[in-house]
Amino acid sequence: MLIGALPAKGRKRKELTDMAAEKKAGAVKPDAGEQESRLHDTKLLLKNYRRVAYAVRVSEDELNSRFNAEHGTSLTALESNAELAGMDLSNTKLESYTKALVRSRRMLEIVHNALEAVRLDPDHGELMYQVLYLTYFSPKKPRNRECILTSLDNAGFAMAQTTYHFYLKLAIKAIDRILWGYAARDCMDIVNQFLPN
């Protein structure tokens, strides 16, 4: 059947189906906004923060054990002692493990610094900090939203679940801007108004 012979509703469905198939096959490239949102998925980053922080801690303990066994010192001592830092680890497994661990620790530090920067927001900084901290950063993951709401209440921020979700979205947007810069996603229109082509 020809597309022109389909009713308008059927034609639109067929076009959408064809576009989805082309996109899946790689024939249609995602637009810049779609690509950026995949690269800058702040919510996904926050959801995985505890797991990554735990993995980094375990990796650091394991690496310290290896360093101690092979060189008689821990990674922490190696970092703080300039003389030991000259130790030649090139072309060893320890070198690649150390580089990966240092990168991971820096990434966690950047995210943690962004959380602290959210706290400085003049309007709702402490509230957004508490919402983010309890939801994504506290050492132990809360069992459910009620636990988070109870903790917020204990911190002086009593609220209903809908209000919590409003401030969670606001806080994620705030940390997103800090992590990826004000030229990210929703600010591009503003930037384009001030800097026309």
Secondary structure as the mmCIF struct_conf table of DSSP 4:
data_model
#
loop_
_struct_conf.conf_type_id
_struct_conf.id
_struct_conf.beg_label_comp_id
_struct_conf.beg_label_asym_id
_struct_conf.beg_label_seq_id
_struct_conf.end_label_comp_id
_struct_conf.end_label_asym_id
_struct_conf.end_label_seq_id
HELX_RH_3T_P HELX_RH_3T_P1 ILE A 3 ALA A 5
BEND BEND1 LEU A 6 LEU A 6
HELX_RH_AL_P HELX_RH_AL_P1 ALA A 8 ALA A 25
TURN_TY1_P TURN_TY1_P1 GLY A 26 GLY A 26
BEND BEND2 ALA A 27 VAL A 28
HELX_LH_PP_P HELX_LH_PP_P1 LYS A 29 ASP A 31
HELX_RH_AL_P HELX_RH_AL_P2 ALA A 32 LEU A 39
TURN_TY1_P TURN_TY1_P2 HIS A 40 HIS A 40
HELX_RH_AL_P HELX_RH_AL_P3 THR A 42 LYS A 47
TURN_TY1_P TURN_TY1_P3 ASN A 48 ASN A 48
HELX_RH_AL_P HELX_RH_AL_P4 TYR A 49 HIS A 71
BEND BEND3 GLY A 72 THR A 73
HELX_RH_AL_P HELX_RH_AL_P5 LEU A 75 SER A 80
HELX_RH_AL_P HELX_RH_AL_P6 ALA A 82 ALA A 85
TURN_TY1_P TURN_TY1_P4 GLY A 86 GLY A 86
TURN_TY1_P TURN_TY1_P5 SER A 90 ASN A 91
BEND BEND4 THR A 92 THR A 92
HELX_RH_AL_P HELX_RH_AL_P7 LYS A 93 ARG A 119
TURN_TY1_P TURN_TY1_P6 LEU A 120 LEU A 120
TURN_TY1_P TURN_TY1_P7 PRO A 122 HIS A 124
HELX_RH_AL_P HELX_RH_AL_P8 GLY A 125 LEU A 132
HELX_RH_PI_P HELX_RH_PI_P1 TYR A 133 PHE A 137
BEND BEND5 SER A 138 LYS A 140
BEND BEND6 ARG A 143 ASN A 144
HELX_RH_AL_P HELX_RH_AL_P9 ARG A 145 ASN A 154
TURN_TY1_P TURN_TY1_P8 ALA A 155 GLY A 156
HELX_RH_AL_P HELX_RH_AL_P10 GLN A 161 TRP A 180
TURN_TY1_P TURN_TY1_P9 TYR A 182 ALA A 183
BEND BEND7 ALA A 184 ALA A 184
HELX_RH_3T_P HELX_RH_3T_P2 ARG A 185 CYS A 187
HELX_RH_AL_P HELX_RH_AL_P11 MET A 188 PHE A 194
BEND BEND8 LEU A 195 LEU A 195
#
